[in-house]
Amino acid sequence: MPGLSHIFLHVVFCSAIAHTPLGTTTPMHVQMVHHNGAIEFDKVYNVTHNGPDTVVEFDIQDGVYRLQIVTPKYPCSRTDFLDVLPELNRNVSEKLDDGPPLPPLPVFLLEGTAPVSFQYLRPTFVLFDKSLACNQPVTTPLAVRNTVEYDQGAFHVWLYTDPATEAMTPVLALRLTTPTSTAHYIRIRFPFPQPWGGWPNNYRLNISEEMVDSLATEKVDTLLCPKIWQTSVPG
């Protein structure tokens, strides 16, 4: 439908469902709650155990959502945060946890449009000590948990934090691997981490082919700070 994004939600079964006989049908409640508190999607699917996972589909407006999946018949659930870009279909993979719904981990979301060439650079995010300056050789990265998903001409990033990270005020950089297995490091200027208030802060970084091509002549293993790589806060 015009103005909506189509979501393909791939759900990996928890052990309780995975151990049921093949052909068993299970109710699965899927809900998407918008950041403003409105329940924008709420449906119970009857899914069949024919393998390790199942796929359900729905349409939804763009925005930041809390996704909750619950199987009332079994103690299995999943809670996560998703950002949905306008009129861009998205594949989302989630694994049901055994047990009641767990509170979501502190996370920050970053997303944007990007060319296919971006995916081939194996994007990931790293942290450096706050003393690292622009155009200086990179130091040993600090530990950070992040997940990068590329799909339908866009990318979506979950950046997770913990109390130790919050105390560091580190430098956040995007790592792009070159064909020769060296890497370009681009500083991403948005305040990370931030105190966790129960919902993720959300930032947008649209990447063009020109931005990717401009790295070809830049130094590798150096913290690059090009002005063209700027984030924004979605309106």
Residue frames relative to the residue before (quaternion, step in Angstrom):
aa qw qx qy qz dx dy dz
M 1.0000 0.0000 0.0000 0.0000 0.00 0.00 0.00
P 0.5702 -0.6061 0.4169 0.3657 3.63 -0.99 0.73
G 0.8091 0.2772 -0.2159 0.4711 3.55 -1.01 0.87
L 0.6896 0.4477 -0.2760 0.4979 3.58 1.26 -0.23
S 0.3165 -0.6974 0.6032 0.2228 3.53 -1.32 0.36
H 0.3226 -0.7437 0.5543 0.1886 3.56 -1.02 0.82
I 0.1894 -0.7950 0.5730 0.0618 3.56 -0.79 1.10
F 0.1459 -0.7303 0.6625 0.0808 3.52 -0.99 0.97
L 0.0986 -0.8263 0.5545 0.0079 3.58 -0.23 1.28
H 0.1387 -0.7830 0.6051 0.0379 3.57 -0.50 1.27
V 0.0638 -0.8177 0.5719 -0.0156 3.57 -0.54 1.17
V 0.2462 -0.7490 0.6011 0.1309 3.58 -0.72 1.13
F 0.4571 -0.7163 0.4584 0.2606 3.57 -0.77 1.04
C 0.4720 -0.6192 0.5477 0.3061 3.52 -1.28 0.54
S 0.6974 -0.4871 0.3075 0.4264 3.59 -1.22 0.27
A 0.6084 0.5714 -0.3643 0.4131 3.61 1.03 -0.71
I 0.7035 0.4245 -0.2633 0.5055 3.59 0.96 -0.83
A 0.6347 0.5554 -0.3339 0.4211 3.58 0.99 -0.79
H 0.7008 0.4553 -0.2686 0.4790 3.60 1.16 -0.54
T 0.4924 0.6237 -0.4595 0.3968 3.60 1.22 0.15
P 0.6150 -0.5431 0.3982 0.4102 3.64 -1.16 0.41
L 0.5788 -0.5685 0.4481 0.3755 3.56 -1.14 0.64
G 0.7398 0.3647 -0.2976 0.4807 3.53 -0.97 0.90
T 0.4915 0.6572 -0.4358 0.3695 3.59 1.27 -0.13
T 0.2457 -0.7678 0.5778 0.1273 3.58 -0.91 0.94
T 0.0759 -0.8122 0.5779 -0.0231 3.55 -0.87 1.04
P 0.4008 -0.6809 0.5431 0.2841 3.66 -0.88 0.78
M 0.0309 -0.7842 0.6197 -0.0069 3.58 -1.00 0.86
H 0.2186 -0.8014 0.5512 0.0792 3.56 -0.54 1.24
V 0.0675 -0.7960 0.6014 -0.0121 3.58 -0.68 1.17
Q 0.0305 0.8016 -0.5938 0.0627 3.56 -0.80 1.04
M 0.1175 -0.7624 0.6340 0.0556 3.56 -1.10 0.85
V 0.0882 -0.8007 0.5926 0.0030 3.56 -0.58 1.23
H 0.3960 -0.7336 0.5072 0.2184 3.56 -0.70 1.11
H 0.6618 -0.5153 0.3753 0.3944 3.54 -1.26 0.47
N 0.6698 0.4948 -0.3054 0.4619 3.60 1.12 -0.57
G 0.6225 -0.5805 0.3193 0.4166 3.59 1.31 0.09
A 0.5524 0.6213 -0.3951 0.3909 3.58 1.25 -0.24
I 0.3596 -0.6913 0.5801 0.2373 3.58 -1.04 0.82
E 0.1533 -0.8431 0.5135 0.0443 3.56 -0.22 1.31
F 0.7871 0.0609 -0.0581 0.6111 3.59 1.21 -0.35
D 0.1018 0.7817 -0.6014 0.1299 3.56 -0.90 0.98
K 0.2683 0.7673 -0.5345 0.2317 3.57 -0.37 1.21
V 0.2717 -0.7190 0.6153 0.1751 3.54 -1.21 0.66
Y 0.1553 -0.7749 0.6099 0.0593 3.56 -0.76 1.13
N 0.2752 -0.7052 0.6194 0.2079 3.55 -1.16 0.59
V 0.0563 -0.8317 0.5518 -0.0246 3.57 -0.20 1.31
T 0.3192 -0.7655 0.5385 0.1486 3.54 -1.12 0.75
H 0.3994 -0.7075 0.5362 0.2289 3.57 -0.97 0.90
N 0.1731 0.7737 -0.5859 0.1678 3.55 -0.15 1.36
G 0.7843 0.0483 -0.0236 0.6181 3.58 1.30 0.12
P 0.7500 -0.4187 0.2606 0.4407 3.61 -1.23 -0.21
D 0.8113 0.1493 -0.0660 0.5614 3.59 1.17 -0.37
T 0.2260 -0.7363 0.6156 0.1671 3.51 -1.38 -0.04
V 0.2541 -0.7500 0.5902 0.1572 3.58 -1.27 0.36
V 0.0176 -0.7595 0.6502 0.0097 3.54 -0.99 0.91
E 0.2313 -0.7913 0.5587 0.0904 3.57 -1.15 0.64
F 0.1289 0.7708 -0.6208 0.0617 3.55 -1.22 0.57
D 0.3918 -0.6902 0.5599 0.2379 3.55 -1.34 0.34
I 0.0585 0.8002 -0.5929 0.0683 3.55 -1.08 0.73
Q 0.5492 -0.5986 0.4729 0.3412 3.56 -1.23 0.51
D 0.5917 -0.5624 0.4275 0.3883 3.59 -1.23 0.40
G 0.3800 0.7022 -0.5444 0.2573 3.53 -1.24 0.53
V 0.5100 -0.5952 0.5097 0.3546 3.56 -1.34 -0.11
Y 0.0564 -0.8271 0.5576 -0.0425 3.56 -0.77 1.11
R 0.3091 -0.6523 0.6415 0.2596 3.48 -1.39 0.32
L 0.1997 -0.7742 0.5945 0.0857 3.54 -0.68 1.16
Q 0.0211 0.7814 -0.6236 0.0114 3.55 -0.95 0.88
I 0.0779 -0.7718 0.6311 0.0032 3.54 -0.91 1.05
V 0.0364 0.7884 -0.6103 0.0681 3.57 -0.82 1.03
T 0.1826 -0.7406 0.6338 0.1284 3.56 -1.09 0.77
P 0.3388 -0.7961 0.4589 0.2023 3.63 -0.13 1.25
K 0.6646 0.5226 -0.3117 0.4337 3.60 1.07 -0.66
Y 0.7775 0.2141 -0.1038 0.5821 3.59 1.19 -0.56
P 0.5050 -0.6569 0.4586 0.3211 3.63 -1.10 0.59
C 0.4084 0.6932 -0.4814 0.3477 3.57 0.57 1.18
S 0.1094 0.8024 -0.5746 0.1188 3.57 -0.96 0.84
R 0.0722 -0.7692 0.6311 0.0703 3.51 -1.36 0.13
T 0.0448 -0.7716 0.6343 0.0162 3.56 -1.02 0.89
D 0.1232 0.7792 -0.6032 0.1173 3.57 -0.92 0.93
F 0.3626 -0.6858 0.5742 0.2619 3.55 -1.35 0.16
L 0.0752 -0.7958 0.6008 0.0077 3.56 -1.00 0.88
D 0.2037 -0.7203 0.6422 0.1652 3.52 -1.20 0.62
V 0.1546 -0.7872 0.5945 0.0547 3.56 -0.93 0.93
L 0.2766 -0.7682 0.5590 0.1444 3.57 -0.71 1.11
P 0.5938 -0.6120 0.3776 0.3609 3.61 -1.03 0.67
E 0.8772 -0.0138 -0.0277 0.4791 3.54 -0.98 1.04
L 0.5589 0.5391 -0.4293 0.4613 3.58 1.01 0.84
N 0.3845 -0.7260 0.5224 0.2285 3.56 -0.60 1.14
R 0.0914 -0.8167 0.5697 0.0116 3.55 -1.10 0.67
N 0.2541 -0.7159 0.6314 0.1556 3.54 -1.12 0.83
V 0.0508 -0.7938 0.6057 -0.0180 3.56 -0.80 1.07
S 0.1387 -0.7880 0.5963 0.0654 3.58 -0.89 0.95
E 0.0414 0.7884 -0.6097 0.0707 3.56 -0.85 1.02
K 0.2279 -0.7621 0.5921 0.1297 3.57 -1.07 0.78
L 0.4195 -0.7106 0.5076 0.2478 3.56 -0.79 1.03
D 0.3166 -0.7285 0.5784 0.1860 3.56 -0.99 0.88
D 0.4428 -0.6503 0.5386 0.3016 3.55 -1.16 0.58
G 0.7083 0.4129 -0.3200 0.4748 3.54 -0.66 1.09
P 0.6976 -0.4539 0.3380 0.4394 3.58 -1.31 0.04
P 0.6936 -0.4761 0.3235 0.4332 3.62 -1.20 0.34
L 0.2666 -0.7548 0.5825 0.1409 3.55 -0.95 0.96
P 0.5301 -0.5990 0.4647 0.3799 3.62 -1.06 0.53
P 0.5131 -0.6556 0.4451 0.3300 3.62 -0.92 0.79
L 0.5272 -0.6279 0.4749 0.3198 3.54 -1.16 0.64
P 0.5791 -0.5590 0.4428 0.3952 3.61 -1.12 0.51
V 0.1006 0.8105 -0.5583 0.1461 3.57 -0.58 1.16
F 0.1940 -0.7354 0.6373 0.1240 3.52 -1.27 0.55
L 0.2649 -0.7923 0.5371 0.1170 3.55 -0.92 0.91
L 0.0130 -0.7599 0.6496 -0.0189 3.53 -1.06 0.88
E 0.1122 0.8052 -0.5733 0.1023 3.57 -0.82 0.93
G 0.1588 0.7870 -0.5909 0.0790 3.56 -1.29 0.20
T 0.5744 -0.5438 0.4642 0.3984 3.52 -1.31 0.06
A 0.0285 0.7977 -0.5996 0.0578 3.59 -1.16 0.61
P 0.4916 -0.6526 0.4821 0.3163 3.60 -1.11 0.63
V 0.6817 -0.4825 0.3534 0.4214 3.57 -1.29 0.30
S 0.5949 0.5919 -0.3654 0.4028 3.61 1.05 -0.71
F 0.5766 0.5910 -0.3759 0.4207 3.59 1.12 -0.55
Q 0.6434 0.5330 -0.3194 0.4472 3.58 0.96 -0.83
Y 0.6630 0.5280 -0.3093 0.4313 3.58 0.98 -0.83
L 0.6372 0.5311 -0.3236 0.4551 3.60 1.24 -0.35
R 0.3719 -0.7704 0.4512 0.2539 3.58 1.33 0.19
P 0.0021 -0.8522 0.5231 -0.0137 3.60 0.66 1.09
T 0.1359 0.7392 -0.6555 0.0736 3.49 -1.15 0.78
F 0.3866 -0.7278 0.5216 0.2208 3.57 -1.24 0.31
V 0.0930 -0.7869 0.6099 0.0144 3.52 -1.09 0.83
L 0.3020 -0.7227 0.5902 0.1954 3.52 -1.31 0.39
F 0.1220 -0.7665 0.6259 0.0760 3.52 -1.19 0.70
D 0.6428 -0.4964 0.4049 0.4199 3.53 -1.27 0.35
K 0.5896 -0.6314 0.3831 0.3270 3.56 -1.00 0.85
S 0.5873 0.5949 -0.3668 0.4083 3.60 1.23 -0.30
L 0.5430 0.6269 -0.4093 0.3804 3.62 1.22 -0.32
A 0.1959 -0.8043 0.5564 0.0710 3.57 -0.73 1.13
C 0.6638 -0.4948 0.3803 0.4122 3.55 -1.28 0.34
N 0.8411 0.1852 -0.1777 0.4761 3.55 -1.18 0.80
Q 0.5434 0.5748 -0.4194 0.4455 3.57 1.21 0.48
P 0.5844 -0.5675 0.4256 0.3940 3.63 -1.10 0.57
V 0.4986 -0.6720 0.4548 0.3049 3.56 -0.94 0.86
T 0.3555 -0.7015 0.5811 0.2096 3.51 -1.26 0.56
T 0.7135 -0.3995 0.3134 0.4827 3.59 -1.23 -0.17
P 0.4318 -0.7181 0.4729 0.2726 3.62 -0.68 1.02
L 0.4249 -0.6523 0.5637 0.2762 3.54 -1.25 0.54
A 0.5839 -0.5893 0.4219 0.3657 3.54 -1.17 0.51
V 0.1439 0.7557 -0.6319 0.0941 3.56 -1.03 0.88
R 0.3037 -0.7396 0.5708 0.1869 3.55 -0.99 0.82
N 0.1726 0.7765 -0.5936 0.1226 3.55 -0.79 1.01
T 0.1871 -0.7517 0.6228 0.1095 3.53 -1.22 0.58
V 0.1092 -0.7860 0.6074 0.0361 3.56 -0.89 1.00
E 0.0731 -0.7881 0.6112 0.0055 3.56 -0.82 1.05
Y 0.1000 -0.7798 0.6159 0.0512 3.60 -0.87 0.96
D 0.2029 0.7890 -0.5484 0.1889 3.56 -0.75 1.03
Q 0.8737 0.0238 -0.0179 0.4855 3.56 -1.03 0.89
G 0.7278 -0.4596 0.2525 0.4420 3.59 0.90 0.92
A 0.7026 0.3675 -0.2691 0.5466 3.56 1.23 0.43
F 0.2270 -0.7496 0.5991 0.1664 3.55 -1.29 0.33
H 0.1391 -0.7698 0.6205 0.0541 3.54 -1.22 0.65
V 0.0937 -0.8121 0.5759 -0.0016 3.56 -0.84 1.02
W 0.1574 -0.7216 0.6668 0.0995 3.52 -1.14 0.86
L 0.0651 -0.7816 0.6203 0.0111 3.60 -0.73 1.07
Y 0.1645 -0.8178 0.5488 0.0538 3.56 -0.49 1.21
T 0.1477 -0.7946 0.5848 0.0693 3.55 -1.06 0.74
D 0.1426 -0.7469 0.6392 0.1153 3.51 -1.36 0.23
P 0.7140 -0.4597 0.2837 0.4454 3.62 -1.15 0.28
A 0.6267 0.5408 -0.3496 0.4389 3.60 1.01 -0.72
T 0.6499 0.5132 -0.3138 0.4646 3.59 1.00 -0.82
E 0.6453 0.5435 -0.3267 0.4260 3.57 0.93 -0.88
A 0.6692 0.5124 -0.3020 0.4455 3.58 1.06 -0.67
M 0.6454 0.5778 -0.3130 0.3893 3.60 1.20 -0.46
T 0.1028 -0.7956 0.5680 0.1841 3.61 1.08 -0.81
P 0.1146 0.8567 -0.4948 0.0896 3.60 0.77 1.04
V 0.5279 -0.5644 0.5196 0.3645 3.53 -1.41 -0.04
L 0.2253 -0.7738 0.5818 0.1099 3.57 -0.83 1.03
A 0.0131 0.8126 -0.5809 0.0459 3.58 -0.86 0.98
L 0.3767 -0.6805 0.5842 0.2318 3.52 -1.24 0.64
R 0.1908 -0.7876 0.5799 0.0837 3.56 -0.80 1.07
L 0.0365 -0.7911 0.6101 -0.0250 3.56 -0.75 1.15
T 0.3045 -0.7884 0.5135 0.1486 3.57 -0.59 1.16
T 0.3479 -0.7410 0.5408 0.1935 3.57 -0.92 0.94
P 0.6738 -0.4922 0.3523 0.4238 3.62 -1.24 0.24
T 0.6908 0.4502 -0.2790 0.4921 3.60 1.20 -0.44
S 0.5361 -0.6738 0.3602 0.3590 3.57 1.33 0.37
T 0.4695 0.5624 -0.5069 0.4543 3.56 1.16 0.59
A 0.3052 -0.7755 0.5256 0.1706 3.61 -1.18 -0.05
H 0.2979 -0.6838 0.6320 0.2101 3.48 -1.33 0.55
Y 0.1577 -0.7736 0.6091 0.0752 3.56 -1.04 0.82
I 0.0787 -0.8060 0.5867 -0.0005 3.58 -0.59 1.19
R 0.3941 -0.7168 0.5205 0.2447 3.57 -0.69 1.04
I 0.1917 -0.7593 0.6146 0.0953 3.55 -0.94 0.97
R 0.2026 -0.8237 0.5241 0.0763 3.52 -0.44 1.25
F 0.4600 0.5787 -0.5987 0.3083 3.49 -0.27 1.34
P 0.6011 -0.6218 0.3606 0.3493 3.57 -1.01 0.77
F 0.1883 0.7611 -0.5893 0.1951 3.53 -0.36 1.30
P 0.5638 -0.3103 -0.7631 0.0593 1.48 -1.61 1.90
Q 0.2822 -0.7124 0.6063 0.2127 3.53 -1.40 -0.04
P 0.6329 -0.5169 0.3823 0.4314 3.61 -1.14 0.40
W 0.4119 -0.7233 0.5060 0.2262 3.56 -0.97 0.89
G 0.0969 -0.8214 0.5617 0.0167 3.54 -0.77 1.11
G 0.6995 -0.4713 0.2675 0.4658 3.57 1.24 0.34
W 0.7509 0.2024 -0.1517 0.6101 3.57 1.30 -0.32
P 0.4964 -0.6779 0.4470 0.3069 3.59 -1.04 0.69
N 0.4161 -0.6136 0.5947 0.3111 3.52 -1.24 0.50
N 0.2157 -0.8031 0.5531 0.0516 3.53 -1.03 0.88
Y 0.0170 -0.8022 0.5958 -0.0350 3.57 -0.88 1.02
R 0.2859 -0.7612 0.5671 0.1309 3.54 -1.19 0.67
L 0.0451 0.7646 -0.6414 0.0449 3.56 -1.05 0.87
N 0.1111 -0.8001 0.5885 0.0341 3.58 -0.26 1.27
I 0.1724 -0.8105 0.5583 0.0408 3.56 -0.66 1.18
S 0.2103 -0.7873 0.5720 0.0933 3.57 -0.80 1.04
E 0.6520 -0.4857 0.4032 0.4200 3.54 -1.31 0.22
E 0.6098 0.5608 -0.3406 0.4446 3.57 1.10 -0.74
M 0.6481 0.5177 -0.3179 0.4591 3.59 0.97 -0.82
V 0.6578 0.4930 -0.3085 0.4787 3.58 0.97 -0.82
D 0.6738 0.5049 -0.2999 0.4485 3.60 0.89 -0.94
S 0.6260 0.5757 -0.3458 0.3964 3.59 1.04 -0.73
L 0.6059 0.5792 -0.3575 0.4118 3.60 1.19 -0.37
A 0.4867 0.7149 -0.4176 0.2786 3.58 1.20 -0.47
T 0.7681 0.3402 -0.1846 0.5101 3.60 0.99 -0.76
E 0.5263 0.6410 -0.4125 0.3767 3.59 1.24 0.09
K 0.6085 -0.5649 0.4189 0.3676 3.55 -1.26 0.48
V 0.3472 -0.7055 0.5737 0.2293 3.53 -1.14 0.67
D 0.8249 0.2276 -0.1854 0.4831 3.57 -1.34 0.39
T 0.5690 0.5280 -0.3772 0.5052 3.51 1.16 0.83
L 0.4451 -0.6746 0.5075 0.2987 3.60 -1.01 0.69
L 0.1415 -0.8028 0.5784 0.0319 3.55 -0.41 1.29
C 0.1026 -0.8044 0.5842 0.0325 3.57 -1.01 0.80
P 0.0737 0.8264 -0.5541 0.0672 3.64 0.65 1.02
K 0.5112 -0.6756 0.4440 0.2916 3.57 -0.93 0.93
I 0.6007 0.6019 -0.3595 0.3843 3.57 1.12 -0.62
W 0.6620 0.4685 -0.2990 0.5028 3.61 1.21 -0.52
Q 0.2219 0.7945 -0.5269 0.2047 3.57 0.30 1.24
T 0.3201 -0.7308 0.5687 0.2000 3.57 -1.01 0.81
S 0.1302 -0.7656 0.6222 0.0983 3.52 -1.33 0.32
V 0.4245 -0.6615 0.5467 0.2888 3.56 -1.26 0.33
P 0.4394 -0.7027 0.4793 0.2889 3.62 -0.61 1.05
G 0.4600 -0.6977 0.4808 0.2653 3.54 -1.05 0.81
